[in-house]
Every structure is written in structure tokens, then in C-alpha cells.
């Protein structure tokens, strides 16, 4: 059995996050969700992801800063 891709969704709007997460799960992806930039950064640093969907306007740490911090590290997954 093939292992599904793991995707991180970082989105603070509950309705949008639910729509994205449910759609990805129905398509067979393993999905984790963070509702702010700091939590998203923590999850990305502690869990192996194949891709990330990141909102730009996030509380605690905006999406662009989150992506910049991850790119300075050893993260190779697409955003």
C-alpha cells in the first residue's frame, strides 16, 4: 500500500481551513492543520511534510515570514 502525502495547512479562518483540509483528506492526503504562523512553524519543524498550504495573513507570524524561516532551514517541500 502506498503511503499518502502529508500536507500542512496553515490557515486561521476556520471555514476556509475546514474546506481545504476536508477536500485534501477526501482526495487521499494526510493533512495537519495549524491556525497561526507560530504553530505552523513548530509543526513544520517537527513533522515531515511533502507540501504546505500557507495563508499570507496569519496571527502571531505572517505567512511570508513563516515561509522565509522554513526556506532558511533544510525544508525542501513546496509551499
mmCIF file of the N, C-alpha and C atoms, coordinates in Angstrom:
data_MODEL
# 
_entry.id   MODEL 
# 
loop_
_atom_site.group_PDB 
_atom_site.id 
_atom_site.type_symbol 
_atom_site.label_atom_id 
_atom_site.label_alt_id 
_atom_site.label_comp_id 
_atom_site.label_asym_id 
_atom_site.label_entity_id 
_atom_site.label_seq_id 
_atom_site.pdbx_PDB_ins_code 
_atom_site.Cartn_x 
_atom_site.Cartn_y 
_atom_site.Cartn_z 
_atom_site.occupancy 
_atom_site.B_iso_or_equiv 
_atom_site.pdbx_formal_charge 
_atom_site.auth_seq_id 
_atom_site.auth_comp_id 
_atom_site.auth_asym_id 
_atom_site.auth_atom_id 
_atom_site.pdbx_PDB_model_num 
ATOM 1   N N  . UNK A 1 1  ? 0.843   -1.183 0.000  1.00 0.00 ? 1  UNK A N  1 
ATOM 2   C CA . UNK A 1 1  ? 0.000   0.000  0.000  1.00 0.00 ? 1  UNK A CA 1 
ATOM 3   C C  . UNK A 1 1  ? 0.887   1.245  0.000  1.00 0.00 ? 1  UNK A C  1 
ATOM 4   N N  . UNK A 1 2  ? 0.582   2.202  -0.845 1.00 0.00 ? 2  UNK A N  1 
ATOM 5   C CA . UNK A 1 2  ? 1.344   3.432  -0.918 1.00 0.00 ? 2  UNK A CA 1 
ATOM 6   C C  . UNK A 1 2  ? 0.978   4.356  0.233  1.00 0.00 ? 2  UNK A C  1 
ATOM 7   N N  . UNK A 1 3  ? 1.990   5.001  0.795  1.00 0.00 ? 3  UNK A N  1 
ATOM 8   C CA . UNK A 1 3  ? 1.752   5.965  1.856  1.00 0.00 ? 3  UNK A CA 1 
ATOM 9   C C  . UNK A 1 3  ? 1.290   7.274  1.237  1.00 0.00 ? 3  UNK A C  1 
ATOM 10  N N  . UNK A 1 4  ? 0.273   7.891  1.830  1.00 0.00 ? 4  UNK A N  1 
ATOM 11  C CA . UNK A 1 4  ? -0.233  9.139  1.260  1.00 0.00 ? 4  UNK A CA 1 
ATOM 12  C C  . UNK A 1 4  ? 0.704   10.301 1.593  1.00 0.00 ? 4  UNK A C  1 
ATOM 13  N N  . UNK A 1 5  ? 0.647   11.307 0.761  1.00 0.00 ? 5  UNK A N  1 
ATOM 14  C CA . UNK A 1 5  ? 1.438   12.510 1.003  1.00 0.00 ? 5  UNK A CA 1 
ATOM 15  C C  . UNK A 1 5  ? 0.889   13.227 2.227  1.00 0.00 ? 5  UNK A C  1 
ATOM 16  N N  . UNK A 1 6  ? 1.781   13.808 3.016  1.00 0.00 ? 6  UNK A N  1 
ATOM 17  C CA . UNK A 1 6  ? 1.377   14.571 4.199  1.00 0.00 ? 6  UNK A CA 1 
ATOM 18  C C  . UNK A 1 6  ? 1.500   16.058 3.875  1.00 0.00 ? 6  UNK A C  1 
ATOM 19  N N  . UNK A 1 7  ? 0.407   16.788 4.103  1.00 0.00 ? 7  UNK A N  1 
ATOM 20  C CA . UNK A 1 7  ? 0.338   18.207 3.786  1.00 0.00 ? 7  UNK A CA 1 
ATOM 21  C C  . UNK A 1 7  ? 0.005   18.997 5.047  1.00 0.00 ? 7  UNK A C  1 
ATOM 22  N N  . UNK A 1 8  ? 0.699   20.112 5.220  1.00 0.00 ? 8  UNK A N  1 
ATOM 23  C CA . UNK A 1 8  ? 0.409   21.030 6.319  1.00 0.00 ? 8  UNK A CA 1 
ATOM 24  C C  . UNK A 1 8  ? -0.405  22.199 5.782  1.00 0.00 ? 8  UNK A C  1 
ATOM 25  N N  . UNK A 1 9  ? -1.540  22.461 6.405  1.00 0.00 ? 9  UNK A N  1 
ATOM 26  C CA . UNK A 1 9  ? -2.378  23.608 6.055  1.00 0.00 ? 9  UNK A CA 1 
ATOM 27  C C  . UNK A 1 9  ? -2.281  24.608 7.202  1.00 0.00 ? 9  UNK A C  1 
ATOM 28  N N  . UNK A 1 10 ? -1.819  25.819 6.902  1.00 0.00 ? 10 UNK A N  1 
ATOM 29  C CA . UNK A 1 10 ? -1.719  26.870 7.913  1.00 0.00 ? 10 UNK A CA 1 
ATOM 30  C C  . UNK A 1 10 ? -2.704  27.969 7.506  1.00 0.00 ? 10 UNK A C  1 
ATOM 31  N N  . UNK A 1 11 ? -3.837  27.994 8.189  1.00 0.00 ? 11 UNK A N  1 
ATOM 32  C CA . UNK A 1 11 ? -4.944  28.900 7.844  1.00 0.00 ? 11 UNK A CA 1 
ATOM 33  C C  . UNK A 1 11 ? -5.706  29.233 9.120  1.00 0.00 ? 11 UNK A C  1 
ATOM 34  N N  . UNK A 1 12 ? -5.925  30.516 9.384  1.00 0.00 ? 12 UNK A N  1 
ATOM 35  C CA . UNK A 1 12 ? -6.606  30.920 10.612 1.00 0.00 ? 12 UNK A CA 1 
ATOM 36  C C  . UNK A 1 12 ? -8.125  31.007 10.475 1.00 0.00 ? 12 UNK A C  1 
ATOM 37  N N  . UNK A 1 13 ? -8.650  31.112 9.274  1.00 0.00 ? 13 UNK A N  1 
ATOM 38  C CA . UNK A 1 13 ? -10.100 31.162 9.073  1.00 0.00 ? 13 UNK A CA 1 
ATOM 39  C C  . UNK A 1 13 ? -10.645 29.736 9.148  1.00 0.00 ? 13 UNK A C  1 
ATOM 40  N N  . UNK A 1 14 ? -11.493 29.477 10.139 1.00 0.00 ? 14 UNK A N  1 
ATOM 41  C CA . UNK A 1 14 ? -11.969 28.119 10.387 1.00 0.00 ? 14 UNK A CA 1 
ATOM 42  C C  . UNK A 1 14 ? -12.729 27.514 9.204  1.00 0.00 ? 14 UNK A C  1 
ATOM 43  N N  . UNK A 1 15 ? -13.566 28.309 8.543  1.00 0.00 ? 15 UNK A N  1 
ATOM 44  C CA . UNK A 1 15 ? -14.340 27.794 7.412  1.00 0.00 ? 15 UNK A CA 1 
ATOM 45  C C  . UNK A 1 15 ? -13.439 27.445 6.235  1.00 0.00 ? 15 UNK A C  1 
ATOM 46  N N  . UNK A 1 16 ? -12.509 28.323 5.921  1.00 0.00 ? 16 UNK A N  1 
ATOM 47  C CA . UNK A 1 16 ? -11.590 28.060 4.808  1.00 0.00 ? 16 UNK A CA 1 
ATOM 48  C C  . UNK A 1 16 ? -10.711 26.863 5.127  1.00 0.00 ? 16 UNK A C  1 
ATOM 49  N N  . UNK A 1 17 ? -10.193 26.813 6.347  1.00 0.00 ? 17 UNK A N  1 
ATOM 50  C CA . UNK A 1 17 ? -9.346  25.686 6.750  1.00 0.00 ? 17 UNK A CA 1 
ATOM 51  C C  . UNK A 1 17 ? -10.104 24.371 6.649  1.00 0.00 ? 17 UNK A C  1 
ATOM 52  N N  . UNK A 1 18 ? -11.333 24.354 7.128  1.00 0.00 ? 18 UNK A N  1 
ATOM 53  C CA . UNK A 1 18 ? -12.148 23.144 7.078  1.00 0.00 ? 18 UNK A CA 1 
ATOM 54  C C  . UNK A 1 18 ? -12.369 22.686 5.637  1.00 0.00 ? 18 UNK A C  1 
ATOM 55  N N  . UNK A 1 19 ? -12.663 23.634 4.759  1.00 0.00 ? 19 UNK A N  1 
ATOM 56  C CA . UNK A 1 19 ? -12.882 23.323 3.346  1.00 0.00 ? 19 UNK A CA 1 
ATOM 57  C C  . UNK A 1 19 ? -11.622 22.712 2.725  1.00 0.00 ? 19 UNK A C  1 
ATOM 58  N N  . UNK A 1 20 ? -10.476 23.332 2.963  1.00 0.00 ? 20 UNK A N  1 
ATOM 59  C CA . UNK A 1 20 ? -9.218  22.844 2.382  1.00 0.00 ? 20 UNK A CA 1 
ATOM 60  C C  . UNK A 1 20 ? -8.839  21.490 2.971  1.00 0.00 ? 20 UNK A C  1 
ATOM 61  N N  . UNK A 1 21 ? -8.869  21.385 4.286  1.00 0.00 ? 21 UNK A N  1 
ATOM 62  C CA . UNK A 1 21 ? -8.479  20.137 4.962  1.00 0.00 ? 21 UNK A CA 1 
ATOM 63  C C  . UNK A 1 21 ? -9.380  18.985 4.527  1.00 0.00 ? 21 UNK A C  1 
ATOM 64  N N  . UNK A 1 22 ? -10.688 19.193 4.539  1.00 0.00 ? 22 UNK A N  1 
ATOM 65  C CA . UNK A 1 22 ? -11.613 18.125 4.152  1.00 0.00 ? 22 UNK A CA 1 
ATOM 66  C C  . UNK A 1 22 ? -11.431 17.722 2.693  1.00 0.00 ? 22 UNK A C  1 
ATOM 67  N N  . UNK A 1 23 ? -11.244 18.705 1.816  1.00 0.00 ? 23 UNK A N  1 
ATOM 68  C CA . UNK A 1 23 ? -11.033 18.401 0.402  1.00 0.00 ? 23 UNK A CA 1 
ATOM 69  C C  . UNK A 1 23 ? -9.772  17.585 0.175  1.00 0.00 ? 23 UNK A C  1 
ATOM 70  N N  . UNK A 1 24 ? -8.702  17.962 0.843  1.00 0.00 ? 24 UNK A N  1 
ATOM 71  C CA . UNK A 1 24 ? -7.444  17.215 0.696  1.00 0.00 ? 24 UNK A CA 1 
ATOM 72  C C  . UNK A 1 24 ? -7.570  15.801 1.264  1.00 0.00 ? 24 UNK A C  1 
ATOM 73  N N  . UNK A 1 25 ? -8.224  15.673 2.416  1.00 0.00 ? 25 UNK A N  1 
ATOM 74  C CA . UNK A 1 25 ? -8.411  14.340 3.014  1.00 0.00 ? 25 UNK A CA 1 
ATOM 75  C C  . UNK A 1 25 ? -9.269  13.452 2.122  1.00 0.00 ? 25 UNK A C  1 
ATOM 76  N N  . UNK A 1 26 ? -10.316 14.007 1.529  1.00 0.00 ? 26 UNK A N  1 
ATOM 77  C CA . UNK A 1 26 ? -11.164 13.235 0.624  1.00 0.00 ? 26 UNK A CA 1 
ATOM 78  C C  . UNK A 1 26 ? -10.400 12.796 -0.615 1.00 0.00 ? 26 UNK A C  1 
ATOM 79  N N  . UNK A 1 27 ? -9.362  13.538 -0.954 1.00 0.00 ? 27 UNK A N  1 
ATOM 80  C CA . UNK A 1 27 ? -8.517  13.180 -2.100 1.00 0.00 ? 27 UNK A CA 1 
ATOM 81  C C  . UNK A 1 27 ? -7.414  12.212 -1.718 1.00 0.00 ? 27 UNK A C  1 
ATOM 82  N N  . UNK A 1 28 ? -7.381  11.794 -0.460 1.00 0.00 ? 28 UNK A N  1 
ATOM 83  C CA . UNK A 1 28 ? -6.443  10.771 -0.030 1.00 0.00 ? 28 UNK A CA 1 
ATOM 84  C C  . UNK A 1 28 ? -5.168  11.266 0.629  1.00 0.00 ? 28 UNK A C  1 
ATOM 85  N N  . UNK A 1 29 ? -5.083  12.558 0.915  1.00 0.00 ? 29 UNK A N  1 
ATOM 86  C CA . UNK A 1 29 ? -3.891  13.100 1.560  1.00 0.00 ? 29 UNK A CA 1 
ATOM 87  C C  . UNK A 1 29 ? -4.023  13.040 3.078  1.00 0.00 ? 29 UNK A C  1 
ATOM 88  N N  . UNK A 1 30 ? -2.893  12.898 3.756  1.00 0.00 ? 30 UNK A N  1 
ATOM 89  C CA . UNK A 1 30 ? -2.842  13.043 5.208  1.00 0.00 ? 30 UNK A CA 1 
ATOM 90  C C  . UNK A 1 30 ? -2.627  14.530 5.461  1.00 0.00 ? 30 UNK A C  1 
ATOM 91  N N  . UNK A 1 31 ? -3.475  15.135 6.291  1.00 0.00 ? 31 UNK A N  1 
ATOM 92  C CA . UNK A 1 31 ? -3.441  16.591 6.446  1.00 0.00 ? 31 UNK A CA 1 
ATOM 93  C C  . UNK A 1 31 ? -3.392  16.965 7.926  1.00 0.00 ? 31 UNK A C  1 
ATOM 94  N N  . UNK A 1 32 ? -2.494  17.901 8.241  1.00 0.00 ? 32 UNK A N  1 
ATOM 95  C CA . UNK A 1 32 ? -2.446  18.516 9.562  1.00 0.00 ? 32 UNK A CA 1 
ATOM 96  C C  . UNK A 1 32 ? -2.772  19.994 9.389  1.00 0.00 ? 32 UNK A C  1 
ATOM 97  N N  . UNK A 1 33 ? -3.321  20.598 10.445 1.00 0.00 ? 33 UNK A N  1 
ATOM 98  C CA . UNK A 1 33 ? -3.752  21.991 10.362 1.00 0.00 ? 33 UNK A CA 1 
ATOM 99  C C  . UNK A 1 33 ? -3.179  22.783 11.531 1.00 0.00 ? 33 UNK A C  1 
ATOM 100 N N  . UNK A 1 34 ? -2.707  23.983 11.243 1.00 0.00 ? 34 UNK A N  1 
ATOM 101 C CA . UNK A 1 34 ? -2.303  24.946 12.263 1.00 0.00 ? 34 UNK A CA 1 
ATOM 102 C C  . UNK A 1 34 ? -3.071  26.232 11.998 1.00 0.00 ? 34 UNK A C  1 
ATOM 103 N N  . UNK A 1 35 ? -3.504  26.913 13.082 1.00 0.00 ? 35 UNK A N  1 
ATOM 104 C CA . UNK A 1 35 ? -4.324  28.112 12.882 1.00 0.00 ? 35 UNK A CA 1 
ATOM 105 C C  . UNK A 1 35 ? -3.558  29.420 13.104 1.00 0.00 ? 35 UNK A C  1 
ATOM 106 N N  . UNK A 1 36 ? -2.236  29.340 13.240 1.00 0.00 ? 36 UNK A N  1 
ATOM 107 C CA . UNK A 1 36 ? -1.411  30.546 13.306 1.00 0.00 ? 36 UNK A CA 1 
ATOM 108 C C  . UNK A 1 36 ? 0.002   30.219 12.835 1.00 0.00 ? 36 UNK A C  1 
ATOM 109 N N  . UNK A 1 37 ? 0.763   31.250 12.524 1.00 0.00 ? 37 UNK A N  1 
ATOM 110 C CA . UNK A 1 37 ? 2.086   31.052 11.954 1.00 0.00 ? 37 UNK A CA 1 
ATOM 111 C C  . UNK A 1 37 ? 3.074   30.373 12.881 1.00 0.00 ? 37 UNK A C  1 
ATOM 112 N N  . UNK A 1 38 ? 3.030   30.701 14.174 1.00 0.00 ? 38 UNK A N  1 
ATOM 113 C CA . UNK A 1 38 ? 3.960   30.078 15.115 1.00 0.00 ? 38 UNK A CA 1 
ATOM 114 C C  . UNK A 1 38 ? 3.715   28.578 15.232 1.00 0.00 ? 38 UNK A C  1 
ATOM 115 N N  . UNK A 1 39 ? 2.449   28.181 15.329 1.00 0.00 ? 39 UNK A N  1 
ATOM 116 C CA . UNK A 1 39 ? 2.131   26.755 15.401 1.00 0.00 ? 39 UNK A CA 1 
ATOM 117 C C  . UNK A 1 39 ? 2.498   26.055 14.097 1.00 0.00 ? 39 UNK A C  1 
ATOM 118 N N  . UNK A 1 40 ? 2.274   26.737 12.972 1.00 0.00 ? 40 UNK A N  1 
ATOM 119 C CA . UNK A 1 40 ? 2.646   26.170 11.684 1.00 0.00 ? 40 UNK A CA 1 
ATOM 120 C C  . UNK A 1 40 ? 4.140   25.940 11.584 1.00 0.00 ? 40 UNK A C  1 
ATOM 121 N N  . UNK A 1 41 ? 4.923   26.902 12.059 1.00 0.00 ? 41 UNK A N  1 
ATOM 122 C CA . UNK A 1 41 ? 6.381   26.775 12.054 1.00 0.00 ? 41 UNK A CA 1 
ATOM 123 C C  . UNK A 1 41 ? 6.814   25.604 12.928 1.00 0.00 ? 41 UNK A C  1 
ATOM 124 N N  . UNK A 1 42 ? 6.227   25.479 14.108 1.00 0.00 ? 42 UNK A N  1 
ATOM 125 C CA . UNK A 1 42 ? 6.555   24.371 15.006 1.00 0.00 ? 42 UNK A CA 1 
ATOM 126 C C  . UNK A 1 42 ? 6.234   23.031 14.351 1.00 0.00 ? 42 UNK A C  1 
ATOM 127 N N  . UNK A 1 43 ? 5.037   22.915 13.781 1.00 0.00 ? 43 UNK A N  1 
ATOM 128 C CA . UNK A 1 43 ? 4.641   21.659 13.152 1.00 0.00 ? 43 UNK A CA 1 
ATOM 129 C C  . UNK A 1 43 ? 5.562   21.322 11.976 1.00 0.00 ? 43 UNK A C  1 
ATOM 130 N N  . UNK A 1 44 ? 5.909   22.313 11.173 1.00 0.00 ? 44 UNK A N  1 
ATOM 131 C CA . UNK A 1 44 ? 6.780   22.071 10.020 1.00 0.00 ? 44 UNK A CA 1 
ATOM 132 C C  . UNK A 1 44 ? 8.172   21.622 10.458 1.00 0.00 ? 44 UNK A C  1 
ATOM 133 N N  . UNK A 1 45 ? 8.618   22.095 11.604 1.00 0.00 ? 45 UNK A N  1 
ATOM 134 C CA . UNK A 1 45 ? 9.945   21.722 12.102 1.00 0.00 ? 45 UNK A CA 1 
ATOM 135 C C  . UNK A 1 45 ? 9.962   20.372 12.804 1.00 0.00 ? 45 UNK A C  1 
ATOM 136 N N  . UNK A 1 46 ? 8.797   19.879 13.218 1.00 0.00 ? 46 UNK A N  1 
ATOM 137 C CA . UNK A 1 46 ? 8.756   18.638 13.991 1.00 0.00 ? 46 UNK A CA 1 
ATOM 138 C C  . UNK A 1 46 ? 8.124   17.456 13.251 1.00 0.00 ? 46 UNK A C  1 
ATOM 139 N N  . UNK A 1 47 ? 7.551   17.702 12.092 1.00 0.00 ? 47 UNK A N  1 
ATOM 140 C CA . UNK A 1 47 ? 6.890   16.655 11.317 1.00 0.00 ? 47 UNK A CA 1 
ATOM 141 C C  . UNK A 1 47 ? 7.342   16.753 9.872  1.00 0.00 ? 47 UNK A C  1 
ATOM 142 N N  . UNK A 1 48 ? 7.537   15.619 9.219  1.00 0.00 ? 48 UNK A N  1 
ATOM 143 C CA . UNK A 1 48 ? 7.945   15.608 7.811  1.00 0.00 ? 48 UNK A CA 1 
ATOM 144 C C  . UNK A 1 48 ? 6.720   15.819 6.921  1.00 0.00 ? 48 UNK A C  1 
ATOM 145 N N  . UNK A 1 49 ? 6.752   16.880 6.111  1.00 0.00 ? 49 UNK A N  1 
ATOM 146 C CA . UNK A 1 49 ? 5.659   17.184 5.189  1.00 0.00 ? 49 UNK A CA 1 
ATOM 147 C C  . UNK A 1 49 ? 6.151   17.145 3.751  1.00 0.00 ? 49 UNK A C  1 
ATOM 148 N N  . UNK A 1 50 ? 5.240   16.800 2.852  1.00 0.00 ? 50 UNK A N  1 
ATOM 149 C CA . UNK A 1 50 ? 5.537   16.796 1.420  1.00 0.00 ? 50 UNK A CA 1 
ATOM 150 C C  . UNK A 1 50 ? 5.202   18.142 0.779  1.00 0.00 ? 50 UNK A C  1 
ATOM 151 N N  . UNK A 1 51 ? 4.264   18.879 1.396  1.00 0.00 ? 51 UNK A N  1 
ATOM 152 C CA . UNK A 1 51 ? 3.852   20.181 0.868  1.00 0.00 ? 51 UNK A CA 1 
ATOM 153 C C  . UNK A 1 51 ? 3.160   20.962 1.982  1.00 0.00 ? 51 UNK A C  1 
ATOM 154 N N  . UNK A 1 52 ? 3.028   22.281 1.753  1.00 0.00 ? 52 UNK A N  1 
ATOM 155 C CA . UNK A 1 52 ? 2.319   23.131 2.711  1.00 0.00 ? 52 UNK A CA 1 
ATOM 156 C C  . UNK A 1 52 ? 1.448   24.132 1.956  1.00 0.00 ? 52 UNK A C  1 
ATOM 157 N N  . UNK A 1 53 ? 0.261   24.382 2.507  1.00 0.00 ? 53 UNK A N  1 
ATOM 158 C CA . UNK A 1 53 ? -0.636  25.422 2.014  1.00 0.00 ? 53 UNK A CA 1 
ATOM 159 C C  . UNK A 1 53 ? -0.662  26.473 3.117  1.00 0.00 ? 53 UNK A C  1 
ATOM 160 N N  . UNK A 1 54 ? -0.159  27.675 2.807  1.00 0.00 ? 54 UNK A N  1 
ATOM 161 C CA . UNK A 1 54 ? 0.025   28.688 3.839  1.00 0.00 ? 54 UNK A CA 1 
ATOM 162 C C  . UNK A 1 54 ? -0.719  29.979 3.479  1.00 0.00 ? 54 UNK A C  1 
ATOM 163 N N  . UNK A 1 55 ? -1.586  30.422 4.377  1.00 0.00 ? 55 UNK A N  1 
ATOM 164 C CA . UNK A 1 55 ? -2.255  31.715 4.244  1.00 0.00 ? 55 UNK A CA 1 
ATOM 165 C C  . UNK A 1 55 ? -1.216  32.810 4.472  1.00 0.00 ? 55 UNK A C  1 
ATOM 166 N N  . UNK A 1 56 ? -1.373  33.951 3.824  1.00 0.00 ? 56 UNK A N  1 
ATOM 167 C CA . UNK A 1 56 ? -0.416  35.040 4.000  1.00 0.00 ? 56 UNK A CA 1 
ATOM 168 C C  . UNK A 1 56 ? -0.677  35.863 5.258  1.00 0.00 ? 56 UNK A C  1 
ATOM 169 N N  . UNK A 1 57 ? -1.942  36.086 5.571  1.00 0.00 ? 57 UNK A N  1 
ATOM 170 C CA . UNK A 1 57 ? -2.288  36.934 6.714  1.00 0.00 ? 57 UNK A CA 1 
ATOM 171 C C  . UNK A 1 57 ? -2.675  36.063 7.906  1.00 0.00 ? 57 UNK A C  1 
ATOM 172 N N  . UNK A 1 58 ? -1.667  35.699 8.689  1.00 0.00 ? 58 UNK A N  1 
ATOM 173 C CA . UNK A 1 58 ? -1.851  34.821 9.836  1.00 0.00 ? 58 UNK A CA 1 
ATOM 174 C C  . UNK A 1 58 ? -1.545  35.568 11.133 1.00 0.00 ? 58 UNK A C  1 
ATOM 175 N N  . UNK A 1 59 ? -2.185  35.170 12.236 1.00 0.00 ? 59 UNK A N  1 
ATOM 176 C CA . UNK A 1 59 ? -1.811  35.746 13.527 1.00 0.00 ? 59 UNK A CA 1 
ATOM 177 C C  . UNK A 1 59 ? -0.476  35.165 14.015 1.00 0.00 ? 59 UNK A C  1 
ATOM 178 N N  . UNK A 1 60 ? 0.191   35.906 14.865 1.00 0.00 ? 60 UNK A N  1 
ATOM 179 C CA . UNK A 1 60 ? 1.447   35.537 15.541 1.00 0.00 ? 60 UNK A CA 1 
ATOM 180 C C  . UNK A 1 60 ? 2.672   35.552 14.627 1.00 0.00 ? 60 UNK A C  1 
ATOM 181 N N  . UNK A 1 61 ? 2.562   35.055 13.408 1.00 0.00 ? 61 UNK A N  1 
ATOM 182 C CA . UNK A 1 61 ? 3.655   35.067 12.438 1.00 0.00 ? 61 UNK A CA 1 
ATOM 183 C C  . UNK A 1 61 ? 3.018   34.993 11.059 1.00 0.00 ? 61 UNK A C  1 
ATOM 184 N N  . UNK A 1 62 ? 3.222   36.024 10.231 1.00 0.00 ? 62 UNK A N  1 
ATOM 185 C CA . UNK A 1 62 ? 2.552   36.042 8.927  1.00 0.00 ? 62 UNK A CA 1 
ATOM 186 C C  . UNK A 1 62 ? 3.109   34.940 8.011  1.00 0.00 ? 62 UNK A C  1 
ATOM 187 N N  . UNK A 1 63 ? 2.340   34.621 6.994  1.00 0.00 ? 63 UNK A N  1 
ATOM 188 C CA . UNK A 1 63 ? 2.681   33.515 6.101  1.00 0.00 ? 63 UNK A CA 1 
ATOM 189 C C  . UNK A 1 63 ? 3.999   33.689 5.370  1.00 0.00 ? 63 UNK A C  1 
ATOM 190 N N  . UNK A 1 64 ? 4.306   34.899 4.912  1.00 0.00 ? 64 UNK A N  1 
ATOM 191 C CA . UNK A 1 64 ? 5.572   35.121 4.220  1.00 0.00 ? 64 UNK A CA 1 
ATOM 192 C C  . UNK A 1 64 ? 6.761   34.909 5.144  1.00 0.00 ? 64 UNK A C  1 
ATOM 193 N N  . UNK A 1 65 ? 6.656   35.383 6.380  1.00 0.00 ? 65 UNK A N  1 
ATOM 194 C CA . UNK A 1 65 ? 7.737   35.176 7.351  1.00 0.00 ? 65 UNK A CA 1 
ATOM 195 C C  . UNK A 1 65 ? 7.893   33.697 7.676  1.00 0.00 ? 65 UNK A C  1 
ATOM 196 N N  . UNK A 1 66 ? 6.786   33.001 7.776  1.00 0.00 ? 66 UNK A N  1 
ATOM 197 C CA . UNK A 1 66 ? 6.831   31.557 8.018  1.00 0.00 ? 66 UNK A CA 1 
ATOM 198 C C  . UNK A 1 66 ? 7.583   30.855 6.892  1.00 0.00 ? 66 UNK A C  1 
ATOM 199 N N  . UNK A 1 67 ? 7.233   31.158 5.666  1.00 0.00 ? 67 UNK A N  1 
ATOM 200 C CA . UNK A 1 67 ? 7.884   30.525 4.512  1.00 0.00 ? 67 UNK A CA 1 
ATOM 201 C C  . UNK A 1 67 ? 9.369   30.892 4.471  1.00 0.00 ? 67 UNK A C  1 
ATOM 202 N N  . UNK A 1 68 ? 9.698   32.153 4.736  1.00 0.00 ? 68 UNK A N  1 
ATOM 203 C CA . UNK A 1 68 ? 11.103  32.574 4.731  1.00 0.00 ? 68 UNK A CA 1 
ATOM 204 C C  . UNK A 1 68 ? 11.909  31.813 5.778  1.00 0.00 ? 68 UNK A C  1 
ATOM 205 N N  . UNK A 1 69 ? 11.365  31.653 6.963  1.00 0.00 ? 69 UNK A N  1 
ATOM 206 C CA . UNK A 1 69 ? 12.074  30.915 8.024  1.00 0.00 ? 69 UNK A CA 1 
ATOM 207 C C  . UNK A 1 69 ? 12.271  29.461 7.638  1.00 0.00 ? 69 UNK A C  1 
ATOM 208 N N  . UNK A 1 70 ? 11.264  28.853 7.026  1.00 0.00 ? 70 UNK A N  1 
ATOM 209 C CA . UNK A 1 70 ? 11.394  27.450 6.622  1.00 0.00 ? 70 UNK A CA 1 
ATOM 210 C C  . UNK A 1 70 ? 12.416  27.300 5.501  1.00 0.00 ? 70 UNK A C  1 
ATOM 211 N N  . UNK A 1 71 ? 12.435  28.222 4.575  1.00 0.00 ? 71 UNK A N  1 
ATOM 212 C CA . UNK A 1 71 ? 13.386  28.143 3.456  1.00 0.00 ? 71 UNK A CA 1 
ATOM 213 C C  . UNK A 1 71 ? 14.824  28.356 3.912  1.00 0.00 ? 71 UNK A C  1 
ATOM 214 N N  . UNK A 1 72 ? 15.024  29.081 5.002  1.00 0.00 ? 72 UNK A N  1 
ATOM 215 C CA . UNK A 1 72 ? 16.375  29.251 5.548  1.00 0.00 ? 72 UNK A CA 1 
ATOM 216 C C  . UNK A 1 72 ? 16.875  27.964 6.184  1.00 0.00 ? 72 UNK A C  1 
ATOM 217 N N  . UNK A 1 73 ? 15.955  27.083 6.535  1.00 0.00 ? 73 UNK A N  1 
ATOM 218 C CA . UNK A 1 73 ? 16.319  25.788 7.115  1.00 0.00 ? 73 UNK A CA 1 
ATOM 219 C C  . UNK A 1 73 ? 16.559  24.772 6.007  1.00 0.00 ? 73 UNK A C  1 
ATOM 220 N N  . UNK A 1 74 ? 16.324  23.541 6.308  1.00 0.00 ? 74 UNK A N  1 
ATOM 221 C CA . UNK A 1 74 ? 16.566  22.449 5.348  1.00 0.00 ? 74 UNK A CA 1 
ATOM 222 C C  . UNK A 1 74 ? 15.269  21.904 4.773  1.00 0.00 ? 74 UNK A C  1 
ATOM 223 N N  . UNK A 1 75 ? 14.248  22.732 4.675  1.00 0.00 ? 75 UNK A N  1 
ATOM 224 C CA . UNK A 1 75 ? 12.950  22.269 4.208  1.00 0.00 ? 75 UNK A CA 1 
ATOM 225 C C  . UNK A 1 75 ? 12.860  22.375 2.701  1.00 0.00 ? 75 UNK A C  1 
ATOM 226 N N  . UNK A 1 76 ? 12.568  21.251 2.070  1.00 0.00 ? 76 UNK A N  1 
ATOM 227 C CA . UNK A 1 76 ? 12.540  21.205 0.606  1.00 0.00 ? 76 UNK A CA 1 
ATOM 228 C C  . UNK A 1 76 ? 11.135  21.082 0.040  1.00 0.00 ? 76 UNK A C  1 
ATOM 229 N N  . UNK A 1 77 ? 10.113  21.016 0.899  1.00 0.00 ? 77 UNK A N  1 
ATOM 230 C CA . UNK A 1 77 ? 8.768   20.829 0.367  1.00 0.00 ? 77 UNK A CA 1 
ATOM 231 C C  . UNK A 1 77 ? 8.235   22.105 -0.253 1.00 0.00 ? 77 UNK A C  1 
ATOM 232 N N  . UNK A 1 78 ? 7.337   21.973 -1.241 1.00 0.00 ? 78 UNK A N  1 
ATOM 233 C CA . UNK A 1 78 ? 6.783   23.168 -1.902 1.00 0.00 ? 78 UNK A CA 1 
ATOM 234 C C  . UNK A 1 78 ? 5.736   23.861 -1.028 1.00 0.00 ? 78 UNK A C  1 
ATOM 235 N N  . UNK A 1 79 ? 5.610   25.174 -1.221 1.00 0.00 ? 79 UNK A N  1 
ATOM 236 C CA . UNK A 1 79 ? 4.623   25.987 -0.495 1.00 0.00 ? 79 UNK A CA 1 
ATOM 237 C C  . UNK A 1 79 ? 3.575   26.459 -1.468 1.00 0.00 ? 79 UNK A C  1 
# 
